[in-house]
């Protein structure tokens, strides 16, 4: 069942989207990519694909750069797994916290609804 919220309804979706897949990630885990179910090209970084293709197709935005990593496996492997996506609202401020109580950096945003 699909629910049509319309383009004018304010929506905020947050969480760990596990946008982990990348050529480097496949070196450590060569299994078939989860991103394949979204028709993501094999060579593409999953985070970039989500931001530039999937979210824009659904008219969602994310206030962070794909370089704003939230998870680190080694000092060389960092990925943006966590997201704050929105549409029909305005972001007033946002930021990325420090690693601490979790294996992910926390994201935060203040919205004007």
Jmol script that loads the backbone (N, CA, C; Angstrom):
load data "model"
ATOM      1  N   UNK A   1       0.838  -1.165   0.000  1.00  0.00           N
ATOM      2  CA  UNK A   1       0.000   0.000   0.000  1.00  0.00           C
ATOM      3  C   UNK A   1       0.891   1.238   0.000  1.00  0.00           C
ATOM      4  N   UNK A   2       0.606   2.169  -0.851  1.00  0.00           N
ATOM      5  CA  UNK A   2       1.379   3.400  -0.948  1.00  0.00           C
ATOM      6  C   UNK A   2       0.538   4.565  -0.445  1.00  0.00           C
ATOM      7  N   UNK A   3       1.147   5.407   0.385  1.00  0.00           N
ATOM      8  CA  UNK A   3       0.454   6.577   0.928  1.00  0.00           C
ATOM      9  C   UNK A   3       0.965   7.813   0.219  1.00  0.00           C
ATOM     10  N   UNK A   4       0.071   8.627  -0.292  1.00  0.00           N
ATOM     11  CA  UNK A   4       0.463   9.862  -0.964  1.00  0.00           C
ATOM     12  C   UNK A   4       0.339  11.012   0.029  1.00  0.00           C
ATOM     13  N   UNK A   5       1.490  11.517   0.496  1.00  0.00           N
ATOM     14  CA  UNK A   5       1.497  12.634   1.426  1.00  0.00           C
ATOM     15  C   UNK A   5       1.405  13.967   0.702  1.00  0.00           C
ATOM     16  N   UNK A   6       1.578  13.955  -0.602  1.00  0.00           N
ATOM     17  CA  UNK A   6       1.573  15.204  -1.354  1.00  0.00           C
ATOM     18  C   UNK A   6       2.899  15.921  -1.203  1.00  0.00           C
ATOM     19  N   UNK A   7       3.174  16.834  -2.104  1.00  0.00           N
ATOM     20  CA  UNK A   7       4.453  17.552  -2.091  1.00  0.00           C
ATOM     21  C   UNK A   7       4.454  18.706  -1.089  1.00  0.00           C
ATOM     22  N   UNK A   8       3.306  19.117  -0.591  1.00  0.00           N
ATOM     23  CA  UNK A   8       3.273  20.267   0.318  1.00  0.00           C
ATOM     24  C   UNK A   8       3.294  19.869   1.789  1.00  0.00           C
ATOM     25  N   UNK A   9       3.170  18.597   2.088  1.00  0.00           N
ATOM     26  CA  UNK A   9       3.176  18.126   3.470  1.00  0.00           C
ATOM     27  C   UNK A   9       4.619  18.074   3.974  1.00  0.00           C
ATOM     28  N   UNK A  10       4.882  18.685   5.140  1.00  0.00           N
ATOM     29  CA  UNK A  10       6.222  18.651   5.713  1.00  0.00           C
ATOM     30  C   UNK A  10       6.543  17.261   6.234  1.00  0.00           C
ATOM     31  N   UNK A  11       7.662  16.707   5.793  1.00  0.00           N
ATOM     32  CA  UNK A  11       8.071  15.360   6.203  1.00  0.00           C
ATOM     33  C   UNK A  11       9.549  15.396   6.586  1.00  0.00           C
ATOM     34  N   UNK A  12       9.877  14.748   7.703  1.00  0.00           N
ATOM     35  CA  UNK A  12      11.267  14.598   8.142  1.00  0.00           C
ATOM     36  C   UNK A  12      11.489  13.120   8.434  1.00  0.00           C
ATOM     37  N   UNK A  13      12.501  12.541   7.807  1.00  0.00           N
ATOM     38  CA  UNK A  13      12.851  11.137   8.025  1.00  0.00           C
ATOM     39  C   UNK A  13      14.320  11.101   8.440  1.00  0.00           C
ATOM     40  N   UNK A  14      14.601  10.463   9.567  1.00  0.00           N
ATOM     41  CA  UNK A  14      15.975  10.410  10.073  1.00  0.00           C
ATOM     42  C   UNK A  14      16.356   8.976  10.406  1.00  0.00           C
ATOM     43  N   UNK A  15      17.639   8.728  10.459  1.00  0.00           N
ATOM     44  CA  UNK A  15      18.096   7.430  10.928  1.00  0.00           C
ATOM     45  C   UNK A  15      19.337   6.936  10.228  1.00  0.00           C
ATOM     46  N   UNK A  16      19.701   5.715  10.569  1.00  0.00           N
ATOM     47  CA  UNK A  16      20.842   5.024   9.987  1.00  0.00           C
ATOM     48  C   UNK A  16      20.338   4.321   8.733  1.00  0.00           C
ATOM     49  N   UNK A  17      20.681   4.866   7.555  1.00  0.00           N
ATOM     50  CA  UNK A  17      20.224   4.293   6.287  1.00  0.00           C
ATOM     51  C   UNK A  17      21.176   3.205   5.786  1.00  0.00           C
ATOM     52  N   UNK A  18      22.280   2.971   6.515  1.00  0.00           N
ATOM     53  CA  UNK A  18      23.279   1.966   6.141  1.00  0.00           C
ATOM     54  C   UNK A  18      23.761   2.124   4.698  1.00  0.00           C
ATOM     55  N   UNK A  19      24.059   3.340   4.309  1.00  0.00           N
ATOM     56  CA  UNK A  19      24.598   3.606   2.976  1.00  0.00           C
ATOM     57  C   UNK A  19      26.095   3.321   3.001  1.00  0.00           C
ATOM     58  N   UNK A  20      26.412   2.061   3.157  1.00  0.00           N
ATOM     59  CA  UNK A  20      27.764   1.582   3.401  1.00  0.00           C
ATOM     60  C   UNK A  20      28.475   1.171   2.117  1.00  0.00           C
ATOM     61  N   UNK A  21      27.710   0.729   1.137  1.00  0.00           N
ATOM     62  CA  UNK A  21      28.282   0.117  -0.051  1.00  0.00           C
ATOM     63  C   UNK A  21      29.159   1.079  -0.843  1.00  0.00           C
ATOM     64  N   UNK A  22      30.327   0.605  -1.213  1.00  0.00           N
ATOM     65  CA  UNK A  22      31.271   1.355  -2.028  1.00  0.00           C
ATOM     66  C   UNK A  22      32.274   0.345  -2.575  1.00  0.00           C
ATOM     67  N   UNK A  23      33.077   0.718  -3.572  1.00  0.00           N
ATOM     68  CA  UNK A  23      34.095  -0.227  -4.046  1.00  0.00           C
ATOM     69  C   UNK A  23      35.015  -0.719  -2.928  1.00  0.00           C
ATOM     70  N   UNK A  24      35.395   0.152  -2.006  1.00  0.00           N
ATOM     71  CA  UNK A  24      36.278  -0.264  -0.915  1.00  0.00           C
ATOM     72  C   UNK A  24      35.559  -1.226   0.037  1.00  0.00           C
ATOM     73  N   UNK A  25      34.278  -0.966   0.312  1.00  0.00           N
ATOM     74  CA  UNK A  25      33.514  -1.863   1.187  1.00  0.00           C
ATOM     75  C   UNK A  25      33.407  -3.249   0.562  1.00  0.00           C
ATOM     76  N   UNK A  26      33.272  -3.323  -0.753  1.00  0.00           N
ATOM     77  CA  UNK A  26      33.168  -4.619  -1.423  1.00  0.00           C
ATOM     78  C   UNK A  26      34.477  -5.415  -1.365  1.00  0.00           C
ATOM     79  N   UNK A  27      35.610  -4.752  -1.153  1.00  0.00           N
ATOM     80  CA  UNK A  27      36.868  -5.478  -0.958  1.00  0.00           C
ATOM     81  C   UNK A  27      36.816  -6.300   0.327  1.00  0.00           C
ATOM     82  N   UNK A  28      36.169  -5.745   1.366  1.00  0.00           N
ATOM     83  CA  UNK A  28      36.062  -6.432   2.654  1.00  0.00           C
ATOM     84  C   UNK A  28      34.904  -7.424   2.676  1.00  0.00           C
ATOM     85  N   UNK A  29      33.872  -7.163   1.901  1.00  0.00           N
ATOM     86  CA  UNK A  29      32.690  -8.011   1.870  1.00  0.00           C
ATOM     87  C   UNK A  29      32.196  -8.098   0.429  1.00  0.00           C
ATOM     88  N   UNK A  30      32.701  -9.066  -0.344  1.00  0.00           N
ATOM     89  CA  UNK A  30      32.387  -9.112  -1.769  1.00  0.00           C
ATOM     90  C   UNK A  30      30.982  -9.623  -2.112  1.00  0.00           C
ATOM     91  N   UNK A  31      30.117  -9.830  -1.133  1.00  0.00           N
ATOM     92  CA  UNK A  31      28.759 -10.280  -1.428  1.00  0.00           C
ATOM     93  C   UNK A  31      28.038  -9.256  -2.300  1.00  0.00           C
ATOM     94  N   UNK A  32      26.914  -9.677  -2.841  1.00  0.00           N
ATOM     95  CA  UNK A  32      26.161  -8.771  -3.710  1.00  0.00           C
ATOM     96  C   UNK A  32      25.742  -7.531  -2.926  1.00  0.00           C
ATOM     97  N   UNK A  33      25.808  -6.419  -3.570  1.00  0.00           N
ATOM     98  CA  UNK A  33      25.517  -5.138  -2.950  1.00  0.00           C
ATOM     99  C   UNK A  33      24.044  -4.990  -2.598  1.00  0.00           C
ATOM    100  N   UNK A  34      23.768  -4.467  -1.406  1.00  0.00           N
ATOM    101  CA  UNK A  34      22.405  -4.119  -1.032  1.00  0.00           C
ATOM    102  C   UNK A  34      21.877  -3.040  -1.965  1.00  0.00           C
ATOM    103  N   UNK A  35      22.756  -2.148  -2.393  1.00  0.00           N
ATOM    104  CA  UNK A  35      22.366  -1.068  -3.294  1.00  0.00           C
ATOM    105  C   UNK A  35      21.872  -1.555  -4.640  1.00  0.00           C
ATOM    106  N   UNK A  36      22.164  -2.813  -4.999  1.00  0.00           N
ATOM    107  CA  UNK A  36      21.711  -3.339  -6.281  1.00  0.00           C
ATOM    108  C   UNK A  36      20.195  -3.330  -6.390  1.00  0.00           C
ATOM    109  N   UNK A  37      19.506  -3.470  -5.263  1.00  0.00           N
ATOM    110  CA  UNK A  37      18.044  -3.474  -5.313  1.00  0.00           C
ATOM    111  C   UNK A  37      17.486  -2.111  -5.709  1.00  0.00           C
ATOM    112  N   UNK A  38      18.291  -1.073  -5.633  1.00  0.00           N
ATOM    113  CA  UNK A  38      17.860   0.264  -6.032  1.00  0.00           C
ATOM    114  C   UNK A  38      18.386   0.647  -7.413  1.00  0.00           C
ATOM    115  N   UNK A  39      18.933  -0.329  -8.151  1.00  0.00           N
ATOM    116  CA  UNK A  39      19.486  -0.101  -9.492  1.00  0.00           C
ATOM    117  C   UNK A  39      20.710   0.801  -9.476  1.00  0.00           C
ATOM    118  N   UNK A  40      21.431   0.791  -8.378  1.00  0.00           N
ATOM    119  CA  UNK A  40      22.659   1.580  -8.263  1.00  0.00           C
ATOM    120  C   UNK A  40      23.753   0.924  -9.090  1.00  0.00           C
ATOM    121  N   UNK A  41      24.465   1.703  -9.907  1.00  0.00           N
ATOM    122  CA  UNK A  41      25.595   1.128 -10.639  1.00  0.00           C
ATOM    123  C   UNK A  41      26.626   0.544  -9.669  1.00  0.00           C
ATOM    124  N   UNK A  42      27.199  -0.577 -10.041  1.00  0.00           N
ATOM    125  CA  UNK A  42      28.130  -1.310  -9.177  1.00  0.00           C
ATOM    126  C   UNK A  42      29.292  -0.439  -8.696  1.00  0.00           C
ATOM    127  N   UNK A  43      29.817   0.416  -9.554  1.00  0.00           N
ATOM    128  CA  UNK A  43      30.997   1.227  -9.227  1.00  0.00           C
ATOM    129  C   UNK A  43      30.652   2.460  -8.389  1.00  0.00           C
ATOM    130  N   UNK A  44      29.383   2.746  -8.220  1.00  0.00           N
ATOM    131  CA  UNK A  44      28.953   3.976  -7.549  1.00  0.00           C
ATOM    132  C   UNK A  44      28.992   3.848  -6.033  1.00  0.00           C
ATOM    133  N   UNK A  45      29.325   4.927  -5.367  1.00  0.00           N
ATOM    134  CA  UNK A  45      29.257   5.042  -3.910  1.00  0.00           C
ATOM    135  C   UNK A  45      27.774   5.126  -3.538  1.00  0.00           C
ATOM    136  N   UNK A  46      27.315   4.260  -2.632  1.00  0.00           N
ATOM    137  CA  UNK A  46      25.897   4.213  -2.289  1.00  0.00           C
ATOM    138  C   UNK A  46      25.401   5.528  -1.697  1.00  0.00           C
ATOM    139  N   UNK A  47      26.208   6.172  -0.880  1.00  0.00           N
ATOM    140  CA  UNK A  47      25.821   7.441  -0.273  1.00  0.00           C
ATOM    141  C   UNK A  47      25.555   8.499  -1.358  1.00  0.00           C
ATOM    142  N   UNK A  48      26.439   8.598  -2.324  1.00  0.00           N
ATOM    143  CA  UNK A  48      26.256   9.552  -3.423  1.00  0.00           C
ATOM    144  C   UNK A  48      24.996   9.223  -4.211  1.00  0.00           C
ATOM    145  N   UNK A  49      24.769   7.945  -4.449  1.00  0.00           N
ATOM    146  CA  UNK A  49      23.590   7.525  -5.207  1.00  0.00           C
ATOM    147  C   UNK A  49      22.300   7.897  -4.475  1.00  0.00           C
ATOM    148  N   UNK A  50      22.256   7.647  -3.166  1.00  0.00           N
ATOM    149  CA  UNK A  50      21.072   8.025  -2.386  1.00  0.00           C
ATOM    150  C   UNK A  50      20.823   9.527  -2.487  1.00  0.00           C
ATOM    151  N   UNK A  51      21.875  10.311  -2.251  1.00  0.00           N
ATOM    152  CA  UNK A  51      21.715  11.771  -2.208  1.00  0.00           C
ATOM    153  C   UNK A  51      21.360  12.353  -3.579  1.00  0.00           C
ATOM    154  N   UNK A  52      22.050  11.912  -4.618  1.00  0.00           N
ATOM    155  CA  UNK A  52      21.895  12.526  -5.928  1.00  0.00           C
ATOM    156  C   UNK A  52      20.804  11.919  -6.802  1.00  0.00           C
ATOM    157  N   UNK A  53      20.391  10.681  -6.513  1.00  0.00           N
ATOM    158  CA  UNK A  53      19.395  10.034  -7.362  1.00  0.00           C
ATOM    159  C   UNK A  53      18.110   9.729  -6.589  1.00  0.00           C
ATOM    160  N   UNK A  54      18.200   8.878  -5.572  1.00  0.00           N
ATOM    161  CA  UNK A  54      16.986   8.440  -4.880  1.00  0.00           C
ATOM    162  C   UNK A  54      16.255   9.573  -4.161  1.00  0.00           C
ATOM    163  N   UNK A  55      16.981  10.355  -3.357  1.00  0.00           N
ATOM    164  CA  UNK A  55      16.318  11.430  -2.610  1.00  0.00           C
ATOM    165  C   UNK A  55      15.788  12.516  -3.536  1.00  0.00           C
ATOM    166  N   UNK A  56      16.582  12.899  -4.533  1.00  0.00           N
ATOM    167  CA  UNK A  56      16.124  13.965  -5.430  1.00  0.00           C
ATOM    168  C   UNK A  56      14.909  13.528  -6.244  1.00  0.00           C
ATOM    169  N   UNK A  57      14.819  12.250  -6.565  1.00  0.00           N
ATOM    170  CA  UNK A  57      13.669  11.730  -7.304  1.00  0.00           C
ATOM    171  C   UNK A  57      12.389  11.872  -6.472  1.00  0.00           C
ATOM    172  N   UNK A  58      12.509  11.733  -5.173  1.00  0.00           N
ATOM    173  CA  UNK A  58      11.355  11.851  -4.271  1.00  0.00           C
ATOM    174  C   UNK A  58      11.231  13.252  -3.674  1.00  0.00           C
ATOM    175  N   UNK A  59      12.029  14.196  -4.141  1.00  0.00           N
ATOM    176  CA  UNK A  59      12.024  15.600  -3.722  1.00  0.00           C
ATOM    177  C   UNK A  59      12.353  15.739  -2.233  1.00  0.00           C
ATOM    178  N   UNK A  60      13.298  14.936  -1.765  1.00  0.00           N
ATOM    179  CA  UNK A  60      13.805  15.052  -0.407  1.00  0.00           C
ATOM    180  C   UNK A  60      15.180  15.690  -0.456  1.00  0.00           C
ATOM    181  N   UNK A  61      15.543  16.368   0.610  1.00  0.00           N
ATOM    182  CA  UNK A  61      16.858  16.995   0.736  1.00  0.00           C
ATOM    183  C   UNK A  61      17.551  16.460   1.977  1.00  0.00           C
ATOM    184  N   UNK A  62      18.847  16.658   2.025  1.00  0.00           N
ATOM    185  CA  UNK A  62      19.662  16.301   3.177  1.00  0.00           C
ATOM    186  C   UNK A  62      20.619  17.471   3.391  1.00  0.00           C
ATOM    187  N   UNK A  63      20.666  18.071   4.584  1.00  0.00           N
ATOM    188  CA  UNK A  63      21.477  19.270   4.778  1.00  0.00           C
ATOM    189  C   UNK A  63      22.982  19.013   4.867  1.00  0.00           C
ATOM    190  N   UNK A  64      23.402  17.763   4.824  1.00  0.00           N
ATOM    191  CA  UNK A  64      24.807  17.423   5.008  1.00  0.00           C
ATOM    192  C   UNK A  64      25.447  17.003   3.692  1.00  0.00           C
ATOM    193  N   UNK A  65      26.752  17.159   3.625  1.00  0.00           N
ATOM    194  CA  UNK A  65      27.536  16.689   2.486  1.00  0.00           C
ATOM    195  C   UNK A  65      27.758  15.182   2.631  1.00  0.00           C
ATOM    196  N   UNK A  66      27.980  14.507   1.530  1.00  0.00           N
ATOM    197  CA  UNK A  66      28.294  13.077   1.633  1.00  0.00           C
ATOM    198  C   UNK A  66      29.656  12.867   2.288  1.00  0.00           C
ATOM    199  N   UNK A  67      30.443  13.920   2.389  1.00  0.00           N
ATOM    200  CA  UNK A  67      31.733  13.838   3.079  1.00  0.00           C
ATOM    201  C   UNK A  67      31.591  14.001   4.590  1.00  0.00           C
ATOM    202  N   UNK A  68      30.393  14.339   5.075  1.00  0.00           N
ATOM    203  CA  UNK A  68      30.132  14.450   6.514  1.00  0.00           C
ATOM    204  C   UNK A  68      29.906  13.045   7.072  1.00  0.00           C
ATOM    205  N   UNK A  69      30.986  12.298   7.227  1.00  0.00           N
ATOM    206  CA  UNK A  69      30.901  10.904   7.637  1.00  0.00           C
ATOM    207  C   UNK A  69      30.379  10.773   9.061  1.00  0.00           C
ATOM    208  N   UNK A  70      29.660   9.689   9.302  1.00  0.00           N
ATOM    209  CA  UNK A  70      29.122   9.420  10.634  1.00  0.00           C
ATOM    210  C   UNK A  70      29.604   8.080  11.190  1.00  0.00           C
ATOM    211  N   UNK A  71      30.310   7.300  10.371  1.00  0.00           N
ATOM    212  CA  UNK A  71      30.801   5.985  10.791  1.00  0.00           C
ATOM    213  C   UNK A  71      32.219   5.811  10.278  1.00  0.00           C
ATOM    214  N   UNK A  72      33.065   5.216  11.123  1.00  0.00           N
ATOM    215  CA  UNK A  72      34.459   4.986  10.745  1.00  0.00           C
ATOM    216  C   UNK A  72      34.836   3.552  11.083  1.00  0.00           C
ATOM    217  N   UNK A  73      35.329   2.814  10.090  1.00  0.00           N
ATOM    218  CA  UNK A  73      35.777   1.435  10.322  1.00  0.00           C
ATOM    219  C   UNK A  73      37.270   1.403  10.597  1.00  0.00           C
ATOM    220  N   UNK A  74      38.023   2.113   9.835  1.00  0.00           N
ATOM    221  CA  UNK A  74      39.451   2.298  10.050  1.00  0.00           C
ATOM    222  C   UNK A  74      39.714   3.790   9.830  1.00  0.00           C
ATOM    223  N   UNK A  75      40.885   4.278  10.134  1.00  0.00           N
ATOM    224  CA  UNK A  75      41.139   5.697   9.846  1.00  0.00           C
ATOM    225  C   UNK A  75      40.970   6.050   8.368  1.00  0.00           C
ATOM    226  N   UNK A  76      41.062   5.057   7.489  1.00  0.00           N
ATOM    227  CA  UNK A  76      40.943   5.325   6.055  1.00  0.00           C
ATOM    228  C   UNK A  76      39.527   5.122   5.507  1.00  0.00           C
ATOM    229  N   UNK A  77      38.686   4.387   6.246  1.00  0.00           N
ATOM    230  CA  UNK A  77      37.346   4.090   5.737  1.00  0.00           C
ATOM    231  C   UNK A  77      36.293   4.812   6.571  1.00  0.00           C
ATOM    232  N   UNK A  78      35.710   5.839   5.987  1.00  0.00           N
ATOM    233  CA  UNK A  78      34.656   6.619   6.643  1.00  0.00           C
ATOM    234  C   UNK A  78      33.482   6.723   5.689  1.00  0.00           C
ATOM    235  N   UNK A  79      32.269   6.589   6.235  1.00  0.00           N
ATOM    236  CA  UNK A  79      31.068   6.664   5.412  1.00  0.00           C
ATOM    237  C   UNK A  79      29.970   7.429   6.136  1.00  0.00           C
ATOM    238  N   UNK A  80      29.142   8.069   5.367  1.00  0.00           N
ATOM    239  CA  UNK A  80      27.941   8.728   5.883  1.00  0.00           C
ATOM    240  C   UNK A  80      26.820   7.686   5.868  1.00  0.00           C
ATOM    241  N   UNK A  81      26.536   7.112   7.030  1.00  0.00           N
ATOM    242  CA  UNK A  81      25.472   6.112   7.146  1.00  0.00           C
ATOM    243  C   UNK A  81      24.184   6.722   7.681  1.00  0.00           C
ATOM    244  N   UNK A  82      24.301   7.817   8.402  1.00  0.00           N
ATOM    245  CA  UNK A  82      23.164   8.416   9.089  1.00  0.00           C
ATOM    246  C   UNK A  82      22.684   9.652   8.330  1.00  0.00           C
ATOM    247  N   UNK A  83      21.386   9.823   8.311  1.00  0.00           N
ATOM    248  CA  UNK A  83      20.781  10.861   7.472  1.00  0.00           C
ATOM    249  C   UNK A  83      19.674  11.600   8.212  1.00  0.00           C
ATOM    250  N   UNK A  84      19.479  12.841   7.836  1.00  0.00           N
ATOM    251  CA  UNK A  84      18.287  13.611   8.196  1.00  0.00           C
ATOM    252  C   UNK A  84      17.754  14.121   6.862  1.00  0.00           C
ATOM    253  N   UNK A  85      16.661  13.541   6.410  1.00  0.00           N
ATOM    254  CA  UNK A  85      16.078  13.941   5.123  1.00  0.00           C
ATOM    255  C   UNK A  85      14.764  14.669   5.389  1.00  0.00           C
ATOM    256  N   UNK A  86      14.423  15.567   4.481  1.00  0.00           N
ATOM    257  CA  UNK A  86      13.235  16.380   4.703  1.00  0.00           C
ATOM    258  C   UNK A  86      12.704  16.917   3.388  1.00  0.00           C
ATOM    259  N   UNK A  87      11.433  17.344   3.447  1.00  0.00           N
ATOM    260  CA  UNK A  87      10.851  18.112   2.340  1.00  0.00           C
ATOM    261  C   UNK A  87       9.739  18.985   2.894  1.00  0.00           C
ATOM    262  N   UNK A  88       9.562  20.117   2.262  1.00  0.00           N
ATOM    263  CA  UNK A  88       8.527  21.101   2.627  1.00  0.00           C
ATOM    264  C   UNK A  88       8.713  21.662   4.031  1.00  0.00           C
ATOM    265  N   UNK A  89       9.948  21.691   4.525  1.00  0.00           N
ATOM    266  CA  UNK A  89      10.310  22.377   5.766  1.00  0.00           C
ATOM    267  C   UNK A  89      11.656  23.053   5.518  1.00  0.00           C
ATOM    268  N   UNK A  90      12.053  23.952   6.408  1.00  0.00           N
ATOM    269  CA  UNK A  90      13.329  24.637   6.257  1.00  0.00           C
ATOM    270  C   UNK A  90      14.259  24.281   7.409  1.00  0.00           C
ATOM    271  N   UNK A  91      15.515  24.042   7.074  1.00  0.00           N
ATOM    272  CA  UNK A  91      16.546  23.776   8.085  1.00  0.00           C
ATOM    273  C   UNK A  91      17.107  25.116   8.531  1.00  0.00           C
ATOM    274  N   UNK A  92      17.054  25.374   9.831  1.00  0.00           N
ATOM    275  CA  UNK A  92      17.627  26.608  10.376  1.00  0.00           C
ATOM    276  C   UNK A  92      19.102  26.420  10.719  1.00  0.00           C
ATOM    277  N   UNK A  93      19.419  25.298  11.359  1.00  0.00           N
ATOM    278  CA  UNK A  93      20.803  24.969  11.736  1.00  0.00           C
ATOM    279  C   UNK A  93      20.934  23.448  11.745  1.00  0.00           C
ATOM    280  N   UNK A  94      22.165  22.980  11.536  1.00  0.00           N
ATOM    281  CA  UNK A  94      22.406  21.541  11.630  1.00  0.00           C
ATOM    282  C   UNK A  94      23.878  21.307  11.933  1.00  0.00           C
ATOM    283  N   UNK A  95      24.189  20.108  12.383  1.00  0.00           N
ATOM    284  CA  UNK A  95      25.581  19.810  12.690  1.00  0.00           C
ATOM    285  C   UNK A  95      25.826  18.331  12.907  1.00  0.00           C
ATOM    286  N   UNK A  96      27.105  17.990  12.997  1.00  0.00           N
ATOM    287  CA  UNK A  96      27.548  16.619  13.242  1.00  0.00           C
ATOM    288  C   UNK A  96      28.342  16.635  14.540  1.00  0.00           C
ATOM    289  N   UNK A  97      27.975  15.751  15.464  1.00  0.00           N
ATOM    290  CA  UNK A  97      28.663  15.673  16.747  1.00  0.00           C
ATOM    291  C   UNK A  97      29.923  14.828  16.657  1.00  0.00           C
ATOM    292  N   UNK A  98      30.511  14.559  17.800  1.00  0.00           N
ATOM    293  CA  UNK A  98      31.742  13.780  17.895  1.00  0.00           C
ATOM    294  C   UNK A  98      31.427  12.319  18.187  1.00  0.00           C
ATOM    295  N   UNK A  99      32.354  11.439  17.811  1.00  0.00           N
ATOM    296  CA  UNK A  99      32.221  10.039  18.212  1.00  0.00           C
ATOM    297  C   UNK A  99      32.288   9.979  19.727  1.00  0.00           C
ATOM    298  N   UNK A 100      31.474   9.140  20.323  1.00  0.00           N
ATOM    299  CA  UNK A 100      31.482   9.076  21.778  1.00  0.00           C
ATOM    300  C   UNK A 100      30.739   7.864  22.283  1.00  0.00           C
ATOM    301  N   UNK A 101      29.475   8.034  22.608  1.00  0.00           N
ATOM    302  CA  UNK A 101      28.686   6.979  23.222  1.00  0.00           C
ATOM    303  C   UNK A 101      28.272   5.889  22.224  1.00  0.00           C
ATOM    304  N   UNK A 102      28.462   6.119  20.952  1.00  0.00           N
ATOM    305  CA  UNK A 102      28.045   5.174  19.922  1.00  0.00           C
ATOM    306  C   UNK A 102      29.184   4.987  18.921  1.00  0.00           C
ATOM    307  N   UNK A 103      29.016   4.022  18.030  1.00  0.00           N
ATOM    308  CA  UNK A 103      29.999   3.854  16.959  1.00  0.00           C
ATOM    309  C   UNK A 103      29.690   4.780  15.781  1.00  0.00           C
ATOM    310  N   UNK A 104      28.665   5.611  15.924  1.00  0.00           N
ATOM    311  CA  UNK A 104      28.293   6.597  14.910  1.00  0.00           C
ATOM    312  C   UNK A 104      28.376   7.997  15.505  1.00  0.00           C
ATOM    313  N   UNK A 105      28.683   8.977  14.661  1.00  0.00           N
ATOM    314  CA  UNK A 105      28.610  10.372  15.089  1.00  0.00           C
ATOM    315  C   UNK A 105      27.141  10.803  15.032  1.00  0.00           C
ATOM    316  N   UNK A 106      26.660  11.531  16.014  1.00  0.00           N
ATOM    317  CA  UNK A 106      25.268  11.976  15.982  1.00  0.00           C
ATOM    318  C   UNK A 106      25.071  13.163  15.037  1.00  0.00           C
ATOM    319  N   UNK A 107      23.931  13.194  14.387  1.00  0.00           N
ATOM    320  CA  UNK A 107      23.525  14.337  13.560  1.00  0.00           C
ATOM    321  C   UNK A 107      22.399  15.071  14.283  1.00  0.00           C
ATOM    322  N   UNK A 108      22.308  16.372  14.059  1.00  0.00           N
ATOM    323  CA  UNK A 108      21.199  17.133  14.623  1.00  0.00           C
ATOM    324  C   UNK A 108      20.793  18.213  13.642  1.00  0.00           C
ATOM    325  N   UNK A 109      19.534  18.627  13.750  1.00  0.00           N
ATOM    326  CA  UNK A 109      19.037  19.721  12.898  1.00  0.00           C
ATOM    327  C   UNK A 109      17.876  20.401  13.596  1.00  0.00           C
ATOM    328  N   UNK A 110      17.814  21.724  13.440  1.00  0.00           N
ATOM    329  CA  UNK A 110      16.681  22.530  13.885  1.00  0.00           C
ATOM    330  C   UNK A 110      15.889  22.893  12.639  1.00  0.00           C
ATOM    331  N   UNK A 111      14.594  22.629  12.666  1.00  0.00           N
ATOM    332  CA  UNK A 111      13.740  22.890  11.523  1.00  0.00           C
ATOM    333  C   UNK A 111      12.726  23.991  11.823  1.00  0.00           C
ATOM    334  N   UNK A 112      12.359  24.714  10.802  1.00  0.00           N
ATOM    335  CA  UNK A 112      11.226  25.635  10.867  1.00  0.00           C
ATOM    336  C   UNK A 112      10.095  24.958  10.112  1.00  0.00           C
ATOM    337  N   UNK A 113       9.039  24.654  10.847  1.00  0.00           N
ATOM    338  CA  UNK A 113       7.920  23.898  10.251  1.00  0.00           C
ATOM    339  C   UNK A 113       6.738  24.831  10.015  1.00  0.00           C
TER     340      UNK A 113
END
end "model"
wireframe off; spacefill off
backbone 0.3
color backbone group
